Each structure stands twice: as C-alpha cells, then as structure tokens.
Amino acid sequence: MASRDVQVWSGVVAVAAALAVVAGYLLGGPRAVWTVSAAETLLVMGHVARRFRAKAHMRTAGEGPDADHCDRCRRARERLDARA
C-alpha cells in the first residue's frame, strides 16, 4: 500500500513540475524555464538527501561516535584500522 502511495505522489509531483515548466515558458520565456527547473531540481535533491541521510546512519541509544552502528561504518572502521 505504501508503495502505491509513493507512486501516486511521484506522479503528482511530476505533473506539477511539468506544468510549472510550461507556465514558466508561457510567462517568462526560456530564462524562466531554466529558473523553475533549477529550483525543482534543488528541491528534489534536498528531499532525497534528507530522506536517505536519515536512513543511512540510524543509531541506537548509547552508541558513541566510534560505534559500528551499520555494516558500512564497520567496514570503513576496519579499513581505517588496517591503514594505521
């Protein structure tokens, strides 16, 4: 069910983005299209970065900064220890 909701909202965002680009073209020409597209890109990149950053480093209570809270961090810590 959640996957379907994400697909619906992704479609809504895509249609809104397309309409914003068309409106930018009709109201201000190519420069407005570039501005609208750049703003949309930055918003989407910020949203994705925030969502995946939160998922990448979930720590449980009591873990310090050197704790291996995920497999990626454990492997990175092993590589750093092997260099030293």
C-alpha positions in Angstrom: 0.0 0.0 0.0 2.8 2.4 0.9 4.5 1.7 -2.5 1.3 2.7 -4.3 1.1 5.9 -2.3 4.6 6.8 -3.2 3.9 6.1 -6.9 0.8 8.3 -6.8 2.6 11.2 -5.2 5.6 10.8 -7.5 3.1 11.1 -10.4 1.5 14.2 -8.9 5.0 15.8 -8.4 6.0 15.0 -12.0 2.8 16.5 -13.4 3.2 19.6 -11.2 6.8 20.0 -12.3 5.8 19.8 -16.0 3.0 22.3 -15.5 5.4 24.7 -13.7 7.9 24.5 -16.6 5.1 25.2 -19.1 3.8 28.1 -17.1 7.4 29.4 -16.8 7.7 29.3 -20.5 4.4 31.0 -21.2 5.0 33.7 -18.6 8.7 34.4 -18.9 10.3 32.5 -21.7 13.4 30.3 -21.7 15.1 32.0 -18.7 12.0 31.3 -16.5 12.1 27.7 -17.6 15.7 27.3 -16.5 14.9 29.0 -13.2 11.9 26.8 -12.5 13.8 23.7 -13.5 16.8 24.6 -11.3 14.5 25.2 -8.3 12.7 21.9 -8.8 16.0 20.1 -9.1 17.3 21.6 -5.9 14.1 20.8 -4.0 14.1 17.2 -5.2 17.8 16.7 -4.4 17.3 18.2 -0.9 14.4 15.9 -0.2 16.1 12.8 -1.4 19.3 13.7 0.5 17.4 14.3 3.7 15.5 11.0 3.4 18.5 8.8 2.7 20.8 10.6 5.1 18.3 9.8 7.9 18.2 6.1 6.8 22.0 5.7 6.4 23.0 6.5 10.0 20.4 5.3 12.4 22.0 4.9 15.8 20.6 3.2 18.8 20.7 4.9 22.2 24.1 4.7 24.0 26.3 4.3 20.9 29.2 6.7 20.8 30.7 8.2 17.7 33.1 5.3 17.2 30.5 2.6 17.5 29.7 0.4 14.5 26.1 1.2 14.0 25.8 -0.1 10.5 27.7 -2.5 8.2 29.1 0.3 6.1 30.6 2.1 9.1 32.0 -1.2 10.4 33.8 -1.8 7.1 35.1 1.8 7.0 36.4 1.5 10.6 38.2 -1.8 9.6 39.8 -0.1 6.6 41.0 2.8 8.8 42.3 0.5 11.4 44.2 -1.6 8.8 45.9 1.6 7.5 47.1 2.6 10.9 
